[in-house]
Amino acid sequence: MKFGIERLLADPALRAPLEGKRVALLAHPASVTADLTHSLDALAACPGIRLSAAFGPQHGLKGDKQDNMMETPDEVDPRLGIPVFSLYGEVRRPSGQMMSTFDVVLVDLQDLGCRIYTFVTTLLYMLEAAAEHGKAVWVLDRPNPAGRPVEGTLLLPGWESFVGAGPMVMRHGLTLGEMGHWFIKHYNLDVDYRVIKMEGYDPESAPGFGWPTDRAWINPSPNAPNLSMARAYAGTVMLEGATLSEGRGTTRPLELFGAPDIDARAVLGEMERFAPQWLAGTAIREVHFEPTFHKHAGQLCNGLQFHPELGFYDHHAFRPWRLQALAFKAIRRIYPEYDLWRDFPYEYVFDKLAIDVINGGPALREWVDDADSKAGDLDAIAAPDEAEWLEGTRTCRLY
């Protein structure tokens, strides 16, 4: 199979509309070809393409910024001599001066298929700026490693943020190119947009179910180290709004959770009693870990690790958002007074709890904290939203 970048490089007819145009690239460390050449280098060496600027999203073009809310400055590429603008520095939305440096921007970002992963929001902001300034946006499409399944509640009106670009569910099931089509439809954008589709991509085929297993995995952000993390992320990302460690400061971030003051075996037992159907599709293993930085740094934590991989993985049964919600619920049931929700600014939102910003509303937190709520109550909230999202995005699918 070929990703969008490889099709563009291989086909002069696809590149023909770029002749004589100033071309910018929005990319990060995982923006590579099959032979691991970075897209910036590959495009710079490609006949007929004149690179005039580059852009980096959250964590930077180099992917060197470890944590959230760590900003990247603008710079000049020392080899190409072109400006490299940060869309996670002084601004989140590209400025008029930035937009004046190109005619067409190529967006080549490896996404994780989750609403909160900020590259989708950066795509929306670029589309809106392109509509305003009369620029063209091309997405060089890449796989969604979480595949087609959708899960979670729709973001509520008024809850938009940098981790919530619109009324999307948490696990959205689209590629970035498809998401661009949805943004244009939903926000009624008048923009010159095209997707360089992948060739030979089937998001429903084993063993990868969205990720081609013959391709190297390059971290699109510092704490996205492998396919298991990508599959679990639509659930484990909620740990960023909790006092539990999500494994930052370990080698397996966002595949596990834990804390110094919980009994992980008891938590797993309560999860099995409360909603055993939500444990399907993955192996779950008790772990001990000591984060070297971030939450509970230097303290021995007891927790659980998810293994949505190998023979343990059932693509259509695995529901990471419900699974992590269930873990929260089990902790709340065992430790009713546990200080579970982290109270700190999350992605520059200062007036809402982080867990609610992450979920685009308070419903999940309220379900966890309600001593009388049952598993079916969360299903009753999420299932209509999931069905609405599936129907609303059906015409945006390219594969």
PASERO-860518 format. One line per 10 residues: number of its first residue (from 1); their letters; for each residue x, y, z of N, C-alpha, C. Coordinates in steps of 0.001 Angstrom, whole numbers, plus 500000, padded with zeros to 6 digits. Example, Ala and Ser with C-alpha at 12.3 -4.5 7.8 and 13.67 -1.06 7.14 Angstrom:
1) as) 513190/494310/507800/512300/495500/507800/513200/496700/507800 | 512850/497750/507080/513670/498940/507140/512900/500030/507870;
END
This chain:
1) mkfgierlla) 500836/498811/500000/500000/500000/500000/500871/501238/500000 | 500280/502351/499616/500990/503627/499611/500200/504651/500416 | 500926/505431/501226/500333/506566/501909/500231/507732/500920 | 499538/508790/501339/499356/509941/500460/500654/510564/500003 | 501613/510700/500917/502898/511307/500563/503598/510496/499480 | 503514/509174/499558/504201/508324/498577/503539/508405/497209 | 502227/508494/497178/501525/508649/495902/501875/509984/495256 | 501946/511034/496064/502284/512355/495522/503695/512349/494943 | 504632/511757/495660/506013/511729/495193/506177/510889/493935 | 505368/509836/493812/505538/508883/492710/504810/509286/491434;
11) dpalrapleg) 503833/510193/491522/502947/510464/490385/503055/511929/489949 | 503740/512212/488852/503852/513603/488380/502494/514243/488092 | 501511/513447/487691/500189/514007/487404/499538/514560/488669 | 499742/513883/489798/499199/514388/491057/499878/515687/491465 | 501166/515803/491144/501927/517000/491529/501736/518164/490571 | 501183/517906/489398/501116/518941/488362/500479/520244/488847 | 499390/520201/489648/498791/521467/490101/499694/522288/491013 | 500796/521705/491482/501706/522423/492365/502796/523170/491607 | 502893/522923/490304/503917/523587/489488/503769/525107/489593 | 504864/525776/489902/504855/527231/489990/504254/527772/491264;
21) krvallahpa) 503771/526910/492153/503160/527340/493413/504176/527296/494547 | 503962/528165/495516/504733/528087/496757/504040/527064/497666 | 504809/526089/498117/504240/524955/498847/504758/524950/500284 | 503848/524804/501225/504202/524641/502635/503861/523222/503075 | 504506/522782/504134/504251/521447/504693/503964/521574/506175 | 502855/520964/506608/502514/520833/508025/502799/519391/508423 | 503768/519192/509325/504267/517840/509569/504804/517713/510992 | 505168/516477/511349/505778/516154/512635/506734/514968/512434 | 507304/514384/513479/508319/513347/513260/507822/512107/512526 | 506533/511778/512645/506006/510584/511979/505646/510834/510523;
31) svtadlthsl) 505903/512027/510026/505647/512349/508618/506809/511806/507786 | 506790/510504/507573/507875/509847/506849/507310/508968/505749 | 508158/508664/504768/507805/507722/503715/508101/506300/504195 | 507798/505331/503345/507990/503934/503730/509443/503619/504061 | 510383/504335/503425/511801/504084/503723/512333/505008/504823 | 511414/505672/505527/511701/506512/506696/512361/507839/506352 | 512263/508267/505099/512680/509623/504736/511618/510603/505210 | 512033/511655/505913/511039/512622/506362/510425/513332/505164 | 509133/513628/505259/508416/514239/504139/509029/515570/503722 | 509571/516330/504669/510185/517607/504327/511374/517383/503393;
41) dalaacpgir) 512185/516394/503709/513341/516091/502865/512909/515515/501521 | 511904/514638/501549/511440/514016/500303/510841/515047/499364 | 510070/515972/499898/509460/517011/499060/510511/517995/498561 | 511502/518307/499409/512553/519234/498988/513337/518682/497808 | 513437/517362/497714/514182/516723/496628/513310/516372/495434 | 512016/516671/495525/511078/516257/494483/510991/517307/493377 | 511138/516911/492111/511048/517865/491001/509686/518568/490970 | 509727/519854/490731/508493/520617/490552/507860/521125/491821 | 508438/520812/492979/507887/521291/494249/508835/522324/494842 | 508296/523501/495110/509093/524588/495685/508601/524854/497100;
51) lsaafgpqhg) 509322/524336/498069/508947/524529/499468/509281/525948/499913 | 508285/526608/500497/508484/527987/500940/508328/528151/502449 | 507741/527157/503116/507536/527247/504569/507190/525860/505103 | 507327/525724/506411/506894/524508/507094/506183/524907/508377 | 505325/524012/508843/504568/524236/510076/504707/523005/510966 | 504741/523237/512261/504729/522147/513223/503537/522281/514150 | 502867/521157/514502/501731/521194/515431/502208/521077/516874 | 501328/520686/517778/501731/520467/519164/502901/519490/519227 | 503833/519734/520137/505077/518982/520328/506138/519360/519302 | 505779/520160/518281/506758/520681/517351/507000/519805/516139;
61) lkgdkqdnmm) 507557/520423/515109/507931/519686/513904/508901/518560/514255 | 509752/518792/515236/510724/517779/515659/510150/516813/516683 | 508991/517153/517287/508406/516274/518295/509188/516219/519585 | 509901/517296/519909/510805/517265/521054/510169/517735/522351 | 508978/518320/522303/508359/518843/523520/507541/517738/524185 | 507981/517319/525368/507494/516107/526002/506038/516202/526457 | 505680/517263/527161/504390/517299/527845/503412/518217/527124 | 502161/518212/527573/501168/519165/527089/501514/520565/527612 | 501013/521577/526911/501205/522972/527302/502686/523344/527393 | 503516/522712/526548/504912/523118/526382/505053/523630/524959;
71) etpdevdprl) 505346/524916/524817/505245/525574/523522/506549/525493/522737 | 506411/525554/521422/507534/525466/520503/507710/526812/519803 | 508915/527347/519739/509117/528629/519048/509206/528452/517536 | 509009/529546/516807/509297/529560/515371/510812/529464/515167 | 511193/529004/513975/512616/528942/513659/512795/528983/512145 | 514021/528911/511708/514348/528800/510283/515044/527460/510091 | 514594/526690/509112/515238/525409/508844/516671/525664/508378 | 517656/525086/509054/519045/525431/508744/519521/524907/507398 | 518894/523870/506862/519320/523316/505574/518566/523922/504409 | 517254/524106/504596/516424/524609/503495/516295/526127/503504;
81) gipvfslyge) 516548/526739/504654/516455/528190/504744/515046/528727/504727 | 514060/527875/504988/512660/528319/504983/512175/528500/506415 | 511179/529373/506633/510639/529526/507979/509873/528284/508412 | 510019/527941/509686/509250/526852/510296/508378/527477/511377 | 507089/527538/511115/506158/528209/512021/505567/527205/513004 | 505482/527623/514260/504872/526789/515286/503387/527111/515418 | 502563/526082/515361/501136/526234/515628/500807/525763/517045 | 501843/525711/517870/501672/525476/519305/502758/526280/520023 | 502713/527584/519752/503659/528510/520351/502920/529764/520745 | 503280/530876/520101/502568/532122/520392/501133/532082/519880;
91) vrrpsgqmms) 500879/531225/518879/499539/531111/518305/499168/529645/518154 | 497865/529374/518091/497340/528055/517719/496767/528104/516302 | 496275/529263/515927/495739/529460/514584/496782/530178/513734 | 496998/529731/512492/498000/530396/511658/497641/531858/511408 | 498626/532732/511536/498406/534162/511346/498385/534502/509857 | 497942/535717/509555/497946/536185/508176/499346/536211/507592 | 500337/536571/508425/501720/536599/507948/502183/535193/507587 | 501840/534216/508411/502183/532822/508094/501516/532371/506798 | 500251/532715/506644/499498/532271/505466/500025/532921/504189 | 500694/534074/504328/501201/534779/503143/502431/534106/502542;
101) tfdvvlvdlq) 502982/533099/503219/504233/532490/502764/504027/531330/501791 | 502772/530959/501497/502538/529810/500617/501246/529986/499832 | 501106/529163/498801/499864/529081/498028/499077/527809/498366 | 499811/526718/498594/499211/525419/498923/499937/524860/500136 | 499185/524384/501130/499809/523710/502257/499473/522226/502184 | 500501/521409/502283/500347/519962/502345/500334/519556/503816 | 499285/518877/504228/499150/518438/505614/499464/516945/505663 | 500565/516609/506294/501010/515214/506358/501239/514851/507820 | 500145/514604/508532/500197/514334/509968/499641/512941/510258 | 500396/512141/510985/499879/510871/511468/498988/511132/512673;
111) dlgcriytfv) 497713/510792/512555/496742/511005/513618/496562/509705/514398 | 495861/509783/515537/495568/508588/516332/494092/508232/516355 | 493264/508970/515626/491848/508616/515555/491042/509008/516768 | 491510/510019/517502/490855/510431/518745/490636/511939/518714 | 489418/512377/519097/489078/513799/519040/490059/514668/519807 | 490567/514179/520919/491394/515015/521787/492806/515180/521258 | 493209/514347/520318/494558/514459/519743/494576/515706/518880 | 495393/516677/519230/495184/518048/518769/495487/518269/517290 | 496038/517280/516611/496319/517471/515188/495037/517673/514383 | 493928/517094/514826/492669/517320/514101/492224/518764/514253;
121) ttllymleaa) 492417/519333/515446/492055/520734/515659/492948/521642/514826 | 494235/521318/514756/495146/522105/513933/494731/522061/512464 | 494252/520916/511987/493733/520836/510623/492550/521777/510448 | 491619/521778/511399/490466/522690/511297/490930/524140/511249 | 491839/524531/512112/492295/525921/512142/492981/526295/510823 | 493713/525348/510234/494359/525620/508953/493306/525762/507846 | 492288/524922/507871/491215/525024/506876/490491/526365/506990 | 490219/526787/508208/489529/528063/508397/490393/529227/507922 | 491676/529190/508228/492579/530255/507771/492720/530246/506254 | 492763/529042/505661/492864/528939/504198/491625/529487/503532;
131) aehgkavwvl) 490458/529246/504113/489217/529798/503561/489239/531324/503621 | 489792/531857/504693/489845/533310/504863/490839/533951/503904 | 491940/533302/503640/493034/533908/502872/493133/533382/501441 | 492215/532529/501033/492206/532043/499660/493354/531094/499339 | 493719/530259/500274/494789/529286/500081/494193/527887/499894 | 495004/526991/499361/494583/525609/499157/495187/524707/500231 | 494418/523697/500628/494867/522712/501618/494765/521327/500997 | 495873/520612/500996/495897/519218/500560/496276/518359/501760 | 495474/517357/502066/495862/516378/503074/496465/515168/502374 | 497694/514845/502741/498345/513626/502274/497956/512546/503286;
141) drpnpagrpv) 496990/511717/502918/496304/510909/503915/497172/509782/504468 | 496887/509464/505722/497567/508391/506453/496522/507565/507202 | 496894/506351/507621/495918/505484/508291/495467/506022/509637 | 494279/505607/510026/493805/505782/511392/494119/504482/512135 | 495112/504489/513037/495511/503237/513665/494473/502647/514603 | 493479/503445/514993/492383/502922/515814/491271/502327/514964 | 491359/502477/513652/490391/501855/512754/489060/502575/512694 | 488047/501859/512212/486731/502445/511973/485795/502539/513179 | 485923/501706/514228/484946/501793/515316/484881/503194/515917 | 483690/503577/516367/483499/504876/517013/483009/504649/518442;
151) egtlllpgwe) 483356/505594/519311/482968/505445/520711/483051/506788/521412 | 482120/506985/522363/482147/508171/523195/480954/509075/522946 | 480863/510107/523751/479782/511080/523625/480209/512227/522716 | 479227/512853/522089/479489/514031/521270/479837/515226/522156 | 480817/515997/521746/481160/517223/522451/479961/518167/522435 | 479639/518726/523588/478468/519578/523725/478746/521002/523231 | 477712/521712/522746/477892/523116/522365/478432/523932/523539 | 479407/524787/523248/480024/525600/524280/481224/524961/524944 | 481512/523712/524598/482643/522997/525180/483806/522883/524201 | 483773/523635/523121/484863/523585/522148/486166/524068/522788;
161) sfvgagpmvm) 487254/523442/522385/488578/523792/522901/489615/523255/521926 | 490887/523404/522274/491939/522875/521407/491929/521352/521380 | 491292/520718/522371/491127/519261/522366/489688/518872/522028 | 488946/519831/521491/487564/519570/521100/487162/520486/519963 | 487456/520058/518727/487266/520924/517563/485814/521051/517127 | 484926/520254/517679/483528/520304/517271/482774/519132/517856 | 481498/518982/517497/480658/517910/518048/481032/516546/517475 | 482183/516055/517914/482719/514766/517498/482710/513829/518698 | 482664/512528/518448/482837/511566/519523/484329/511366/519781 | 484651/510721/520896/486066/510589/521267/486850/509773/520240;
171) rhgltlgemg) 486375/508587/519917/487041/507713/518940/486268/507861/517640 | 486831/508641/516695/486007/509125/515586/485998/508244/514355 | 486947/507344/514195/486890/506375/513108/487255/506883/511730 | 487771/508106/511612/488085/508696/510313/489593/508880/510150 | 490042/508921/508909/491394/509392/508634/491391/510918/508680 | 492574/511503/508685/492645/512967/508738/492049/513573/507467 | 492276/512938/506327/491677/513438/505094/490170/513421/505142 | 489598/512359/505681/488151/512276/505838/487641/513304/506833 | 488404/513529/507900/488003/514526/508882/487948/515919/508261 | 488868/516212/507352/488814/517492/506663/487505/517675/505915;
181) hwfikhynld) 487036/516628/505255/485739/516702/504569/484611/516984/505563 | 484671/516349/506748/483620/516589/507743/483676/518027/508250 | 484861/518538/508524/484980/519929/508971/484380/520890/507942 | 484696/520675/506683/484197/521566/505630/482679/521515/505553 | 482135/520306/505675/480674/520154/505645/480034/520768/506883 | 480566/520463/508051/479945/520904/509297/480029/522414/509478 | 481182/522983/509152/481386/524422/509355/481134/525237/508090 | 480680/524582/507030/480322/525256/505780/481467/526140/505287 | 482652/525543/505169/483835/526278/504754/483957/526298/503235 | 484291/527449/502697/484542/527599/501259/486057/527606/501069;
191) vdyrvikmeg) 486619/526428/500816/488075/526300/500764/488449/525311/499669 | 489560/525591/499014/490111/524686/497997/490776/523527/498724 | 490111/522378/498746/490564/521243/499561/490632/519991/498718 | 491697/519241/498890/491756/517935/498263/492531/516968/499146 | 492212/515695/498974/492884/514635/499713/493640/513767/498718 | 494930/513575/498962/495687/512577/498218/495487/511264/498970 | 494584/510450/498431/494161/509231/499120/495298/508209/499189 | 495161/507311/500147/496048/506159/500207/495647/505142/499140 | 496574/504326/498784/496326/503252/497823/496428/501914/498562 | 495403/501075/498422/495431/499763/499047/495140/499768/500534;
201) ydpesapgfg) 494412/500774/501007/494119/500880/502445/492770/500258/502751 | 492741/499322/503695/491498/498696/504149/491475/498707/505671 | 490740/499641/506275/490765/499770/507733/490067/498649/508477 | 489428/497728/507765/488738/496635/508439/489461/495295/508298 | 490668/495308/507762/491382/494068/507521/492353/493744/508648 | 492389/492451/509013/493381/491969/509970/494743/491873/509267 | 495847/491913/509998/495885/492000/511463/495905/493425/512001 | 496122/494414/511122/496319/495771/511619/495043/496528/511927 | 493943/496228/511220/492661/496913/511423/492833/498436/511425 | 493475/498939/510400/493686/500376/510309/495153/500734/510225;
211) wptdrawinp) 496028/499890/510752/497450/500166/510665/498149/499049/509900 | 498887/499360/508833/499603/498328/508078/500793/497805/508876 | 500756/496553/509238/501742/496015/510178/503119/495831/509561 | 503242/496100/508261/504576/496044/507646/505242/497417/507604 | 504660/498389/508278/505236/499731/508336/505830/499992/509706 | 506936/500710/509727/507534/501104/511006/506612/502085/511726 | 506546/501962/513042/505798/502922/513854/506759/504001/514309 | 506473/505253/513956/507233/506415/514410/506318/507217/515329 | 506825/507587/516501/505984/508336/517439/505486/509639/516813 | 504180/509817/516649/503681/511118/516185/503753/512190/517273;
221) spnapnlsma) 503803/511759/518511/504063/512639/519650/504859/511824/520661 | 505521/512474/521618/506487/511753/522450/505917/510591/523247 | 504635/510657/523610/504046/509604/524429/503090/508714/523631 | 503357/508591/522341/502592/507689/521465/503556/506662/520879 | 503992/505681/521685/505132/504857/521286/504822/503625/520450 | 503548/503254/520305/503262/502008/519598/501778/501902/519266 | 501437/500832/518559/500060/500624/518112/499120/500349/519279 | 499598/499637/520304/498732/499372/521457/498283/500671/522106 | 499211/501612/522250/498848/502911/522803/497800/503592/521942 | 497987/503553/520626/497041/504208/519724/495649/503605/519858;
231) rayagtvmle) 495572/502302/520013/494273/501643/520159/493615/501978/521494 | 494411/502103/522545/493869/502356/523882/493599/503827/524153 | 494163/504704/523350/494242/506133/523665/492889/506805/523855 | 491876/506402/523121/490556/507037/523265/489976/506829/524660 | 490526/505880/525413/490151/505712/526809/491194/506259/527747 | 492453/505868/527537/493499/506234/528498/493806/507721/528511 | 493457/508434/527445/493692/509878/527460/492906/510546/528573 | 491800/509930/529006/491024/510524/530097/491811/510570/531398 | 492842/509732/531515/493683/509763/532709/494393/511097/532873 | 494537/511858/531791/495147/513178/531899/494292/514119/532744;
241) gatlsegrgt) 493009/513786/532903/492128/514570/533755/491928/513967/535125 | 492692/512920/535433/492581/512239/536716/493882/512350/537492 | 493823/512073/538799/495020/512092/539637/495842/510822/539473 | 495291/509792/538864/496021/508571/538575/497098/508844/537537 | 498211/508144/537627/499241/508237/536592/498775/507515/535342 | 499020/508133/534179/498777/507479/532895/500052/506861/532337 | 501083/506788/533175/502334/506172/532747/503327/507134/532133 | 503037/508445/532128/504090/509381/531726/505242/509232/532716 | 506450/509234/532181/507599/508949/533018/507931/507476/533091 | 507227/506659/532280/507561/505251/532095/507742/505012/530598;
251) trplelfgap) 508093/503785/530237/508260/503466/528815/506965/503048/528143 | 505857/502971/528878/504577/502553/528279/503455/503540/528613 | 503642/504827/528305/502616/505808/528643/501319/505557/527886 | 500214/505845/528573/498870/505803/527988/498462/504399/527531 | 499129/503385/528103/498679/502003/527996/498312/501450/529366 | 498554/502232/530405/498361/501748/531765/497931/502895/532660 | 497522/502543/533879/497221/503556/534881/497548/502981/536245 | 497719/503864/537212/497972/503407/538564/498237/504557/539506 | 498410/504218/540772/498679/505201/541816/499265/504471/543014 | 499929/505200/543912/500509/504544/545092/499466/504014/546068;
261) didaravlge) 498243/504520/545994/497253/504241/547034/496027/503491/546520 | 496175/502685/545463/495081/501822/545031/495560/500372/544973 | 494625/499465/545153/494870/498029/545031/494363/497611/543658 | 495286/497399/542725/494893/497166/541337/494110/495878/541176 | 494443/494851/541937/493685/493600/541833/492241/493789/542276 | 492069/494576/543338/490714/494865/543793/489956/495683/542744 | 490654/496619/542115/490015/497435/541073/489580/496560/539908 | 490452/495664/539459/490099/494781/538356/488939/493871/538733 | 488945/493369/539961/487828/492535/540401/486510/493280/540385 | 486527/494534/540788/485305/495342/540763/484881/495645/539333;
271) merfapqwla) 485843/495878/538458/485515/496075/537040/484815/494835/536474 | 485319/493672/536822/484730/492419/536330/483329/492205/536878 | 483077/492636/538090/481739/492496/538669/480753/493498/538079 | 481219/494734/537872/480298/495818/537515/479888/495774/536048 | 480832/495554/535143/480516/495552/533699/481513/494665/532966 | 481415/493343/533137/482398/492455/532511/482433/492566/530993 | 481321/492985/530385/481276/493091/528925/482208/494172/528398 | 482601/495121/529218/483465/496209/528769/484951/495854/528857 | 485257/494661/529344/486648/494224/529413/487060/493424/528181 | 486163/493288/527227/486417/492442/526058/487448/493077/525119;
281) gtairevhfe) 488125/492206/524371/488975/492664/523279/490400/492973/523627 | 490785/492822/524892/492152/493127/525310/492525/492275/526511 | 493803/492003/526688/494294/491451/527945/494527/492595/528920 | 494339/492319/530207/494549/493317/531256/495445/492672/532306 | 496522/493362/532658/497555/492788/533507/497896/493738/534644 | 498028/493205/535849/498469/494023/536971/499935/494409/536775 | 500259/495663/537083/501634/496148/536947/502017/496984/538157 | 503320/497087/538367/503896/498038/539305/504874/498910/538526 | 504885/500195/538800/505783/501092/538081/506090/502312/538939 | 507206/502941/538637/507631/504147/539346/507937/505225/538317;
291) ptfhkhagql) 507036/506174/538116/507289/507216/537112/508539/508020/537453 | 509318/508312/536440/510516/509134/536652/510189/510627/536612 | 509023/510968/536092/508561/512356/536106/507045/512348/536019 | 506452/513527/536161/504999/513711/536064/504319/513179/537335 | 503064/512792/537242/502302/512411/538429/502960/511233/539165 | 503024/511335/540484/503568/510297/541369/505029/509962/541038 | 505772/510941/540561/507182/510721/540222/507937/510190/541442 | 508708/509123/541217/509521/508542/542269/508762/507697/543269 | 507468/507472/543043/506668/506662/543955/506252/505363/543269 | 506234/504289/544022/505805/502999/543496/504290/503001/543327;
301) cnglqfhpel) 503849/502780/542093/502423/502753/541780/501988/501318/541480 | 500782/500994/541891/500137/499735/541532/499033/500066/540536 | 498956/499301/539464/497963/499635/538454/497693/498495/537501 | 497080/498837/536392/496697/497877/535360/497200/498356/534008 | 497638/497413/533183/498051/497718/531816/497139/496983/530848 | 496740/497686/529782/495912/497106/528726/496817/496612/527596 | 496464/495474/527029/497248/494871/525942/496340/494550/524743 | 495900/495584/524017/495090/495342/522813/495993/494977/521630 | 496542/493799/521660/497548/493388/520687/497554/491867/520568 | 498233/491391/519529/498410/489964/519287/497057/489248/519347;
311) gfydhhafrp) 497048/488036/519908/495803/487275/519974/494826/487770/521010 | 495266/488705/521851/494366/489260/522862/493375/490263/522259 | 493696/490773/521084/492947/491914/520540/491776/491462/519692 | 490608/491979/520026/489406/491813/519210/488964/493220/518804 | 489179/493538/517540/489030/494917/517071/487642/495476/517337 | 486611/494696/517099/485249/495224/517211/484683/495093/518623 | 485309/494255/519452/484853/494124/520836/485519/495124/521766 | 486726/495569/521412/487500/496455/522278/486884/497852/522285 | 486554/498329/523484/485935/499647/523638/486696/500421/524715 | 487764/501084/524322/488658/501689/525313/488034/502796/526142;
321) wrlqalafka) 487116/503559/525563/486482/504646/526318/485648/504080/527466 | 484873/503053/527191/484095/502415/528247/484997/501694/529246 | 486068/501098/528758/486977/500377/529643/487613/501312/530662 | 488085/502472/530221/488695/503402/531172/487651/504017/532087 | 486467/504278/531545/485374/504764/532398/485069/503751/533493 | 485109/502480/533128/484850/501407/534093/485919/501371/535177 | 487164/501602/534810/488225/501649/535813/487997/502782/536809 | 487611/503956/536292/487271/505064/537188/486130/504666/538120 | 485117/504040/537552/483936/503660/538330/484309/502666/539429 | 485171/501700/539098/485572/500715/540090/486318/501380/541248;
331) irriypeydl) 487194/502336/540918/487916/503055/541970/486948/503849/542838 | 485991/504489/542210/485005/505263/542973/484176/504348/543876 | 483854/503146/543424/483046/502228/544229/483848/501649/545398 | 485127/501387/545182/485963/500840/546254/486385/501923/547237 | 486724/503090/546685/487213/504214/547498/486301/505423/547251 | 485150/505480/547897/484165/506536/547578/484696/507954/547719 | 485634/508173/548606/486149/509528/548842/487463/509785/548111 | 487843/508910/547198/489122/509054/546509/489160/510364/545723 | 490273/511086/545832/490447/512352/545098/490820/512013/543657 | 489815/511739/542832/490040/511152/541516/490284/512182/540422;
341) wrdfpyeyvf) 489612/513336/540514/489633/514274/539384/490657/515377/539616 | 491512/515569/538629/492601/516536/538703/492056/517936/538437 | 492373/518874/539302/491889/520255/539180/493067/521143/538787 | 493242/521327/537469/494334/522159/536958/493959/522617/535554 | 494579/523679/535032/494250/524123/533673/494658/523058/532653 | 493730/522731/531771/494001/521707/530759/493870/522327/529379 | 494960/522317/528621/494999/522940/527294/494394/524349/527322 | 494823/525103/528354/494506/526517/528475/493022/526785/528738 | 492301/525766/529230/490939/525964/529725/491026/526044/531243 | 490639/527168/531807/490868/527428/533229/489606/527300/534072;
351) dklaidving) 488431/527264/533445/487194/527349/534207/486383/526056/534208 | 486972/524952/533748/486274/523672/533737/487225/522588/534214 | 486674/521534/534806/487502/520408/535207/488109/519740/533978 | 489366/519318/534106/490061/518717/532974/489324/517517/532414 | 488775/516670/533275/488078/515472/532786/486873/515853/531928 | 486238/516970/532256/485084/517424/531466/485530/518057/530155 | 486636/518782/530171/487184/519332/528925/487534/518188/527971 | 488163/517163/528505/488559/516011/527700/487345/515343/527062 | 486269/515216/527823/485080/514527/527318/484090/515456/526621 | 484389/516739/526616/483484/517668/525942/482160/517834/526647;
361) gpalrewvdd) 482167/517658/527964/480968/517775/528776/481125/516958/530049 | 480196/517112/531002/480354/516476/532315/479764/515079/532445 | 479167/514527/531403/478358/513313/531545/479145/512137/532095 | 480347/511908/531591/481107/510748/532062/481476/510896/533532 | 481974/512060/533911/482336/512274/535316/481127/512101/536219 | 479997/512641/535811/478791/512523/536636/478357/511064/536770 | 478521/510288/535706/478192/508866/535765/479108/508143/536744 | 480401/508450/536694/481352/507818/537615/481016/508175/539055 | 480690/509416/539326/480499/509891/540700/479124/509562/541264 | 478184/509151/540429/476836/508799/540885/476856/507385/541459;
371) adskagdlda) 476654/507271/542763/476737/505967/543424/475678/504993/542928 | 474608/505495/542342/473513/504628/541916/473549/504294/540426 | 474487/504854/539674/474488/504632/538226/474951/503224/537893 | 474437/502710/536799/474763/501378/536302/475459/501499/534940 | 476035/500388/534492/476707/500394/533194/475763/500827/532081 | 474544/500345/532141/473576/500680/531105/473271/502159/531016 | 473465/502886/532107/473214/504326/532078/474230/505040/531187 | 475496/504602/531223/476492/505215/530347/476232/504822/528896 | 475861/503581/528671/475485/503159/527312/474338/504006/526775 | 473367/504297/527630/472197/505064/527196/472578/506490/526808;
381) iaapdeaewl) 473626/507024/527428/474100/508363/527081/474904/508335/525784 | 475788/507343/525657/476745/507345/524552/476200/506757/523261 | 475401/505713/523351/474981/505000/522139/474261/505888/521123 | 473335/506760/521528/472710/507634/520525/473713/508580/519863 | 474673/509082/520642/475688/509960/520072/476553/509206/519071 | 476917/507984/519405/477730/507175/518498/476993/506903/517198 | 475708/506595/517294/474915/506349/516089/474788/507618/515249 | 474600/508754/515909/474485/510029/515187/475786/510367/514456 | 476914/510137/515116/478205/510414/514489/478444/509500/513290 | 478142/508237/513455/478313/507291/512347/477517/507720/511128;
391) egtrtcrly) 476295/508095/511345/475438/508494/510228/475924/509817/509623 | 476339/510744/510471/476745/512059/509990/478063/512073/509244 | 478869/511034/509426/480174/510990/508765/480218/509981/507625 | 479111/509325/507372/479104/508259/506375/479559/508759/504997 | 479103/509944/504608/479449/510462/503281/480877/511006/503208 | 481547/511104/504343/482928/511638/504364/483962/510540/504161 | 483544/509301/504213/484504/508182/504168/485014/507949/502757 | 486297/507811/502650/486963/507656/501351/487411/506219/501089 | 487321/505340/502102/487837/503985/501959/486786/502965/502391;
END
